Amino acid sequence: MMNKGQQSMASSSKTTLPLLITILVLGFLSIVAFGDNNYGPTNPLLYCSDDFADQLQARKFNVSGCKKLRTLDAEFAWNYSNLTTTNNSTNTTTVNGTLIEIFFRAKLRNYEGWVAWGVNPGKKPQMVGTKAIIAIKHNKGTTDVHTYDVTKETRKGCRLWPTSASEFGLNVLDMQAWSNSTKQCTTLYAKLILPFPEYNITRLNHVWQVGDNVNGDQPLQHRVTLQNVDSTETINITSPDGQSYGQNRSFLRSVHGVLNIIGWGTLLPIGVIIARYFRVFPFIWDKVWFNIHVGFQLTGFLIGTAGWAIGLSLGRSSEYYTFHTHRTFGILIFTFSTIQMLAFRLKPKITDDYRKYWNMYHHFLGYGLLAIIVINIFKGISMLKGGVGWKWAYIGIIAFLGAIILTFEVVTWLRFMLKLPAISIPPKENKTSNNPTQNKQ
């Protein structure tokens, strides 16, 4: 039986652990939510890279807005003016549309490929329904530019061919494109009229994309990564920095990753370490180890489940793309973790005949679950492509936990080979008294 000090320590561990984990999670989310906010000056060129700004100035482009787009190393600059008509009898002015000039630049992976920019008159920024202007770079070094109407048939695999001016639906006044072979950048320029109210320049749905392969004037399928899938946003082109709206999906992806790394990828392994090394050998922590083990596993399960639920929501919002392997592994992780949680309630007594089989299932399922978790986290980090910081952060966590495991394994085998007894935490008192009353206690 545990004495009062041990019981107090166990109760305190179970009470403070969820609070500490919650503070840790909130800290991570604060970094993700507010770490990348930039409140720069009002000069539009200062929101782009120096190289892109130099290119705009060299072409004497009058910039009213400029920004680095959040995916595909792309940059976007624009200039706009409202097209209006004035009714002299009523002295009112009506906005008929917007004359907009755009510069769009992105890097190609190969000597040939394509870059695209477009607008979508629908309710949200997405590929299907986009009126796209695509610059195609050929192996010979020439660059062509055409208009394209992206439809559901395109997403299903049908060929995407240039659209005539009458079918395109937008009045395109000028299109140009050129490539810089040294920097593997292709720049697209267009001047077009956006009719009002189909296109609201304060909430303009625009889409950009990069592809590696072409067939004549036909751009072939681009890569299916999160960088490609997330190359959309709703932008306010009246602001010099291109204020964006509707970035919840990108933010939720980061939250999804942080919660899964903390819940599945950190707390569950710590709970396994507690159970393996503090239960019987080389350390004995009486019943305290079980309380801490359950605390870590339960907290990790709840945080991981929250991240898993966000992942399912993100999967449903990606109408045209699904990352099947990552999704399948996520479902397996949640299912196996749920089974492990239920095992705490269905755990047989030590005297039961099938207790050893329960132990085997619980241990092997737990170790297999950890392997799937690590694989899926690295796969998710690879999909996110949010920077090497994610990968190295989790490698650091794995290395730290691995060092702890290695140390405990060395201690375990040394004590086993030397036939030393397990270390009791706290140390057991030597009972030398012959008092019968004390012996009964």
C-alpha positions in Angstrom: 0.0 0.0 0.0 1.1 3.6 -0.7 1.7 5.9 2.3 0.2 9.3 2.5 3.2 11.0 0.8 3.0 8.7 -2.2 -0.8 9.1 -2.5 -0.4 12.9 -2.3 2.4 12.8 -5.0 0.2 10.6 -7.3 -2.8 12.8 -6.8 -0.7 15.9 -7.5 0.8 14.4 -10.6 -2.6 13.5 -12.0 -3.9 17.0 -11.3 -1.1 19.2 -12.5 -0.2 17.1 -15.6 -3.2 18.1 -17.8 -2.7 21.8 -16.7 1.0 21.8 -17.8 0.1 20.1 -21.1 -2.6 22.7 -21.7 -0.2 25.5 -21.1 2.3 23.9 -23.5 -0.3 23.5 -26.2 -1.5 27.1 -25.9 2.0 28.3 -26.1 2.6 26.4 -29.4 -0.7 27.6 -30.9 0.2 31.2 -30.0 3.5 30.8 -31.9 1.7 29.3 -34.9 -1.1 31.9 -34.8 1.0 35.1 -34.2 4.6 34.2 -35.1 4.4 35.1 -38.7 2.4 38.4 -38.5 4.3 41.2 -40.3 3.3 44.8 -39.9 5.6 46.5 -42.4 5.7 49.9 -44.1 3.2 51.1 -46.6 5.5 51.0 -49.6 4.2 48.1 -51.7 7.5 47.1 -53.1 8.8 46.4 -49.6 6.4 43.5 -49.3 8.1 41.6 -52.1 11.6 40.3 -52.5 14.4 42.7 -53.6 14.8 40.8 -56.9 11.1 41.0 -57.8 11.0 44.7 -56.8 14.0 45.3 -59.1 12.3 43.5 -61.9 9.1 45.6 -61.5 11.1 48.9 -61.4 13.1 47.9 -64.5 9.9 47.5 -66.4 8.5 50.8 -64.9 5.5 49.1 -63.5 3.4 51.3 -61.4 2.7 49.2 -58.3 -0.3 49.7 -56.0 0.2 46.4 -54.2 2.8 43.6 -53.9 3.1 40.5 -51.8 4.9 37.2 -51.4 2.4 34.4 -51.9 2.4 31.8 -49.2 3.1 28.8 -51.4 5.2 27.7 -54.4 7.8 30.5 -53.9 5.5 32.8 -55.9 5.2 36.6 -55.8 2.4 38.8 -57.0 2.2 42.5 -57.8 -0.7 44.5 -59.2 -2.1 47.9 -60.1 -5.8 48.8 -60.5 -8.2 51.5 -61.3 -12.0 51.6 -61.2 -14.0 51.9 -64.4 -16.9 54.2 -63.7 -19.8 56.0 -65.4 -21.3 59.3 -64.2 -24.9 60.2 -64.5 -24.9 64.0 -64.8 -28.6 64.3 -64.2 -28.5 62.6 -60.8 -24.8 63.4 -60.1 -24.1 59.8 -59.2 -21.1 57.6 -60.1 -21.5 53.9 -60.9 -18.6 51.4 -60.8 -18.8 49.1 -63.8 -15.6 47.1 -63.2 -11.9 47.3 -62.5 -9.0 47.6 -64.8 -6.2 45.5 -63.3 -2.6 44.9 -64.3 -0.8 42.0 -62.7 2.7 40.6 -62.4 3.0 37.1 -61.2 6.3 35.2 -60.8 7.1 31.7 -59.7 10.0 29.2 -60.0 10.0 26.1 -62.2 11.6 22.9 -61.3 12.5 21.9 -64.8 13.7 23.6 -68.0 10.1 23.4 -69.2 6.8 23.8 -67.3 4.1 26.3 -66.7 3.0 29.0 -64.3 -0.6 30.1 -63.9 -2.6 32.9 -62.3 -6.4 33.4 -62.4 -9.5 34.6 -60.7 -12.6 32.7 -59.6 -16.0 34.4 -59.6 -17.4 31.8 -57.3 -18.1 31.9 -53.6 -14.6 30.7 -52.6 -11.1 30.5 -54.2 -10.6 27.1 -55.8 -9.2 25.7 -59.0 -12.5 24.6 -60.6 -14.3 27.6 -62.1 -11.1 29.7 -62.4 -10.4 31.9 -65.4 -6.7 31.3 -65.7 -3.9 32.9 -67.6 -1.1 30.4 -68.1 2.5 31.0 -69.3 4.1 27.9 -70.8 7.8 27.6 -71.1 9.1 25.2 -73.7 12.4 23.3 -73.8 13.6 25.5 -76.6 13.5 28.5 -74.3 10.4 30.2 -75.8 7.5 31.2 -73.6 3.8 31.3 -74.7 0.8 32.7 -72.8 -2.8 31.8 -73.3 -6.2 32.0 -71.5 -7.8 28.8 -70.1 -11.2 28.0 -68.5 -10.6 25.4 -65.7 -13.7 23.2 -65.2 -14.6 20.1 -63.3 -13.7 18.0 -66.4 -10.2 19.4 -66.1 -10.0 18.0 -62.6 -11.2 14.6 -63.8 -8.3 14.4 -66.2 -9.6 16.0 -69.4 -7.1 17.9 -71.4 -6.9 21.7 -70.8 -6.7 23.6 -74.0 -6.5 27.4 -74.6 -9.9 29.2 -74.6 -10.9 31.7 -77.2 -11.5 35.3 -76.1 -15.3 35.0 -76.6 -15.5 31.9 -74.5 -13.2 33.1 -71.7 -15.7 35.6 -70.3 -13.1 38.3 -69.3 -11.8 41.1 -71.4 -8.0 40.5 -71.6 -6.3 43.6 -73.1 -2.7 42.3 -72.9 -0.7 39.2 -72.0 3.0 38.7 -71.9 5.4 36.2 -70.3 9.2 35.7 -70.1 11.6 33.5 -68.3 14.9 33.9 -66.5 16.9 30.7 -67.1 19.5 31.6 -64.5 17.0 31.8 -61.7 14.5 29.4 -63.2 11.8 32.0 -62.8 8.9 32.6 -65.2 7.1 35.9 -65.0 3.5 36.5 -66.2 2.1 39.9 -67.1 -1.6 40.5 -67.9 -3.9 43.5 -68.2 -7.6 42.7 -68.0 -11.0 44.1 -67.0 -12.9 42.5 -64.1 -16.6 43.3 -64.3 -18.5 44.3 -61.2 -20.2 42.9 -59.2 -19.0 39.4 -60.4 -15.5 40.4 -59.2 -15.2 42.4 -55.9 -11.7 43.7 -55.7 -11.9 44.0 -51.9 -12.5 40.2 -51.7 -11.1 38.8 -54.9 -10.7 35.0 -55.2 -7.4 34.4 -57.0 -5.6 31.2 -57.7 -2.0 30.5 -58.7 -0.2 27.3 -59.7 3.0 25.7 -61.1 3.4 22.6 -63.2 6.4 20.7 -64.3 5.3 19.3 -67.7 3.7 20.5 -70.9 2.5 19.1 -74.2 2.6 21.9 -76.7 0.0 24.5 -75.5 -1.4 22.1 -73.0 -0.3 22.3 -69.4 -0.2 18.8 -67.8 -1.2 17.8 -64.3 0.7 19.6 -61.5 2.0 18.0 -58.4 -0.5 17.1 -55.7 1.1 18.5 -52.6 -0.2 20.8 -49.9 1.8 23.6 -51.5 -0.2 23.1 -54.7 -3.6 22.5 -53.0 -3.3 25.6 -50.8 -2.4 27.9 -53.7 -5.6 29.9 -53.4 -6.7 32.9 -51.3 -9.2 35.7 -51.1 -7.3 39.0 -51.4 -8.1 42.7 -51.0 -6.2 44.4 -53.8 -7.0 47.9 -52.5 -4.5 47.3 -49.7 -0.8 47.6 -50.6 0.1 44.4 -48.8 -2.8 42.4 -50.3 -4.7 41.6 -47.1 -5.9 38.0 -47.2 -9.1 36.4 -46.0 -10.1 32.9 -45.4 -6.8 31.5 -44.3 -8.4 29.2 -41.7 -7.5 26.1 -43.6 -3.8 26.9 -43.6 -3.9 27.8 -39.9 -5.8 24.7 -39.1 -3.2 22.6 -40.8 -0.6 24.0 -38.5 -2.8 23.4 -35.4 -3.5 19.9 -36.7 0.3 19.3 -36.9 1.1 20.8 -33.5 -1.7 18.8 -31.7 -0.7 15.5 -33.3 3.0 16.0 -32.5 2.3 16.8 -28.9 -0.5 14.3 -28.3 0.3 11.2 -30.4 4.0 11.9 -31.0 5.3 13.0 -27.5 2.9 12.3 -24.6 2.0 8.7 -25.7 5.7 7.7 -25.9 6.4 9.3 -22.5 3.6 7.2 -21.1 5.1 4.1 -22.6 8.5 4.9 -21.1 6.9 5.4 -17.6 5.2 2.0 -17.9 8.3 0.1 -19.1 10.9 1.4 -16.7 9.1 2.4 -13.6 6.7 -0.6 -13.1 8.9 -3.6 -12.1 12.5 -3.2 -13.3 14.9 -1.3 -13.1 12.8 1.1 -11.0 9.8 0.4 -8.8 7.5 3.3 -8.2 4.7 1.3 -6.6 1.2 2.4 -7.9 2.4 6.0 -8.7 3.8 4.8 -12.1 0.3 3.6 -13.1 -1.3 6.9 -12.3 1.3 8.9 -14.2 1.2 6.4 -17.1 -2.6 6.8 -17.3 -2.3 10.6 -17.0 0.1 10.8 -20.0 -1.8 8.4 -22.1 -5.2 10.0 -21.5 -3.9 13.5 -22.0 -2.1 12.5 -25.2 -5.2 10.7 -26.4 -7.4 13.7 -25.9 -5.0 16.2 -27.5 -4.3 13.7 -30.4 -8.0 13.1 -30.9 -8.5 16.9 -31.2 -5.8 17.0 -33.9 -7.3 14.0 -35.6 -10.8 15.6 -35.7 -9.3 18.8 -37.3 -7.6 16.5 -39.8 -10.9 14.9 -40.8 -12.4 18.3 -41.2 -9.6 19.5 -43.4 -10.0 16.3 -45.5 -13.6 17.0 -46.1 -12.9 20.6 -47.0 -10.4 19.5 -49.7 -13.1 18.8 -52.2 -10.8 17.7 -55.1 -7.8 16.3 -53.2 -7.3 13.6 -50.6 -4.1 12.3 -49.1 -5.1 8.7 -48.8 -2.0 7.2 -47.0 -1.8 10.0 -44.4 -5.6 9.8 -43.8 -5.6 5.9 -43.5 -2.7 6.0 -41.0 -4.5 8.7 -39.0 -7.6 6.5 -38.8 -5.5 3.5 -37.7 -3.8 5.6 -35.0 -7.1 6.8 -33.6 -8.7 3.3 -33.7 -5.7 1.6 -32.0 -5.4 4.4 -29.4 -9.1 4.1 -28.6 -8.6 0.3 -28.1 -5.7 1.0 -25.8 -7.8 3.5 -23.8 -10.6 0.9 -23.4 -8.0 -1.6 -22.2 -7.7 0.4 -19.0 -11.4 -0.4 -18.2 -11.2 -4.0 -19.5 -8.0 -4.9 -17.8 -8.2 -8.4 -16.2 -7.0 -9.1 -12.6 -3.6 -10.4 -12.0 -5.1 -13.7 -10.9 -7.1 -14.2 -14.2 -5.7 -16.9 -16.5 -5.8 -14.8 -19.6 -4.0 -11.8 -18.0 -0.7 -12.8 -19.8 -2.5 -12.7 -23.2 -3.9 -9.2 -22.4 -0.4 -8.1 -21.5 1.0 -9.4 -24.8 -1.7 -7.7 -26.8 -1.4 -4.4 -24.9 2.3 -4.2 -25.3 2.6 -5.2 -28.9 -0.3 -3.0 -30.0 1.3 -0.1 -28.1 4.7 -0.5 -29.7 3.2 -1.0 -33.2 1.1 2.1 -32.6 4.1 4.2 -31.8 5.8 3.1 -35.0 2.8 4.2 -37.1 2.6 7.5 -35.3 6.2 8.4 -36.0 5.9 7.4 -39.7 2.7 9.4 -40.1 4.0 12.5 -38.4 7.0 12.7 -40.7 4.7 12.0 -43.6 2.5 14.9 -42.5 5.5 17.2 -42.1 6.7 16.3 -45.6 3.2 17.1 -47.0 3.0 20.4 -45.1 6.3 21.7 -46.5 6.1 24.5 -44.0 9.9 24.6 -43.5 12.6 22.5 -42.1 11.8 23.7 -38.6 8.9 21.3 -38.3 11.1 18.3 -39.2 14.0 19.2 -37.0 11.7 20.0 -34.1 10.2 16.5 -34.1 13.6 14.9 -34.8 14.8 16.7 -31.6 11.8 15.3 -29.6 12.5 11.8 -31.0 16.2 12.1 -30.2 15.5 13.3 -26.6 13.1 10.5 -25.9 15.5 8.0 -27.6 18.3 9.2 -25.4 16.1 8.6 -22.3 15.2 5.1 -23.5 18.8 4.2 -24.3 19.9 5.3 -20.8 17.2 3.3 -19.1 18.0 0.3 -21.3 21.6 0.4 -20.3 20.7 0.7 -16.6 18.3 -2.2 -17.0 20.8 -4.6 -18.6 23.6 -3.6 -16.2 21.5 -4.3 -13.2 20.2 -7.5 -14.8 23.7 -8.8 -15.6 25.0 -7.8 -12.2 21.9 -9.4 -10.6 21.1 -6.2 -8.7 17.6 -5.7 -7.3 15.3 -3.0 -8.7 15.6 0.5 -7.4 12.6 1.5 -5.2 11.2 5.1 -5.5 11.1 6.3 -2.8 13.6 4.0 -1.1 12.0 1.4 1.1 12.7 1.8 4.9 14.5 -1.0 6.6 12.2 -2.7 9.1 14.5 -3.9 11.9 12.0 -3.5 14.7 10.7 -6.6 16.4 7.6 -4.8 17.6 4.6 -7.0 16.6 2.4 -4.0 16.1 4.9 -2.5 13.7 5.3 -5.8 11.8 1.5 -5.9 11.3 1.6 -2.5 9.8 
